[in-house]
Amino acid sequence: MTGIVPATFIAPAQTIPPPALSYPVALKVVSRDLPHKSDVGGVALGIRGPEELVLAIDRIRQSIANKAPQATI
């Protein structure tokens, strides 16, 4: 399947991805404090499975904590 698919939101405290995702997926942080998400490492592309998704969530959280600690995510 290609094209645009509906967004799925993963809550900040959630570490286990929803089982209904169809991979590959893209991940983007949602925050009004971060108008340029890629500048702070808030985007991950080409995630191929649940394990990669968990790692990408952790990388994004760590990157934002380092580059934009004032941001609410």
N, C-alpha and C positions, 0 to 999 in steps of 0.2 A: 504494500500500500504506500502510495506517495501522496504528497499534498499537505494541506493544513488539517491538523486534527485538533480536537478540543483540548484546552489546557487542563492539567491536573495540578492542584495545589498541594504541596507537602508542607505541613505546619512546621514551624521552627523547632519544636521539640521532637518531631517525628524522625526516627532514624531508619525505619524499615519502609521501603518503597511500597506503594500500593500494588497488589498483585495483578491488577487489570491493565498495566501499562503494556504497550506494544513497542518494542525496541526496533531500531535505535531511537533515542530521544535526545532532546536538548534540555538544558537546565538553566534557568535564569532566576536570580534573586529578585524579589519584589520588595522595594522599599522606596518611599518618597524621598528619603535622605540620599539616595544614590541615583542621580539623573543619568550618569554614564556608567552603567553596570560593568562594562568590559574593562574600564579603566582601573577598577579595583578587584578584578578577578571574579566578577559576579556572573559569568556565563561559562557554560561547558557544553560542547557540541559532540555529537557522534557517540553518545553513551550507549553501549551495546548490551547491557544486562544489569540485573539488580546489584551485583557486586560493584560494578563500575559506577552505578548511580550513588551508592552509599559513599564510595571514595570521593566522587565529585562533590557531593553535599559537604563532606568534611573539608575538602580543599577550599571550597567557596567560603564556608564559615571562617576558616582560618585566615584566608586572604583578606576578607573584610575586617576581621578583628585587628589585623596588622595595618591595613591601609586606610580604613575608615572606622575606627573604633567608636566614633560618636553615632554611627548609623544604627537605626532601629530596623531589624529585619524580622 
